Amino acid sequence: MKNEFEHRPYISVLLILLAFVMLSVGWILIMSIGLFYYYQKEKISEYLYNVGVSLDYLAAAIIFNVRGNTISAIVYKREYWRAVWLVNWLFRDSEHCRSSFIKEFGGKQ
């Protein structure tokens, strides 16, 4: 009798990738908390902003298979209006996705 992982080897690869991503995000969060006590408040807020944007780029690469763009700009460019509404609502800015699109693509579709 074969093990389930023997005839589905991609599951092992996906589990390893998921573990790597989770450990990376955990490490980033731990470092962020540690640096909060080390740096001044202005520097840590800039650092956390940069980490957030970097995680946004990573998520866009994983979800949409694109490089160098944020989720906000991609959903606006591809006209995923429900996703646009959700992202705008999360950021409490009705023009967030549009402004990200203009900033990253120069307004060209």
C-alpha positions in Angstrom: 0.0 0.0 0.0 1.4 3.3 -1.1 1.7 6.3 1.1 -0.4 9.3 0.1 2.8 11.4 -0.4 4.4 8.9 -2.8 1.9 9.5 -5.6 1.5 13.2 -4.8 5.1 14.5 -4.4 4.0 18.1 -5.0 2.2 18.1 -1.7 5.5 17.7 0.1 7.0 20.6 -1.8 4.0 22.8 -1.1 4.2 21.9 2.6 7.9 22.8 2.7 7.2 26.1 0.9 4.4 26.9 3.3 6.6 26.2 6.3 9.4 28.4 4.8 7.0 31.3 4.3 5.5 31.0 7.8 8.9 30.9 9.4 10.0 33.9 7.3 7.0 35.9 8.3 7.4 34.9 11.9 11.1 35.9 11.9 10.1 39.3 10.4 7.5 39.9 13.0 9.9 38.9 15.8 12.6 41.2 14.4 10.1 44.0 14.1 9.1 43.7 17.7 12.8 43.6 18.8 13.7 46.6 16.7 10.7 48.5 18.2 12.6 48.8 21.5 15.9 49.5 19.8 15.0 52.3 17.4 13.2 55.5 17.8 9.5 55.6 17.0 10.0 57.4 13.6 12.6 54.9 12.4 10.5 51.9 13.4 7.4 53.2 11.7 9.4 53.6 8.4 10.9 50.1 8.9 7.4 48.5 9.5 6.1 50.4 6.4 9.0 49.0 4.3 8.3 45.5 5.6 4.6 45.8 4.9 5.3 46.9 1.3 7.8 44.0 0.9 5.2 41.5 2.1 2.7 43.0 -0.3 5.2 42.4 -3.2 5.7 38.9 -2.0 2.0 38.2 -1.8 1.4 39.7 -5.3 4.2 37.4 -6.7 2.6 34.3 -5.1 -1.0 35.1 -5.9 -0.8 36.8 -9.3 2.6 35.6 -10.6 3.9 39.2 -11.2 7.1 40.9 -10.1 7.5 44.4 -8.7 3.8 45.4 -8.2 1.6 45.6 -5.2 -1.8 43.8 -4.9 -3.6 47.2 -4.9 -2.2 48.1 -8.3 -2.8 44.7 -9.8 -6.4 44.3 -8.8 -7.1 47.8 -10.2 -5.3 47.0 -13.5 -7.1 43.7 -13.9 -10.4 45.3 -12.9 -11.2 43.0 -10.1 -13.7 45.5 -8.7 -14.7 43.5 -5.6 -11.1 43.2 -4.6 -10.6 46.9 -5.3 -13.5 47.7 -3.1 -12.1 45.4 -0.3 -8.6 46.9 -0.4 -9.9 50.4 -0.5 -12.1 49.6 2.5 -9.2 48.1 4.4 -7.1 51.2 3.9 -10.1 53.5 4.5 -9.2 55.3 1.3 -11.6 55.2 -1.7 -8.7 56.0 -4.1 -6.0 53.7 -2.7 -6.0 51.2 -5.5 -6.2 53.8 -8.2 -3.4 55.8 -6.8 -1.3 52.7 -6.4 -2.0 51.9 -10.0 -1.0 55.3 -11.2 2.2 55.3 -9.1 3.3 51.8 -10.3 2.1 51.8 -13.9 2.0 55.4 -14.7 -1.8 55.2 -15.4 -1.3 53.0 -18.5 -3.3 49.9 -18.9 
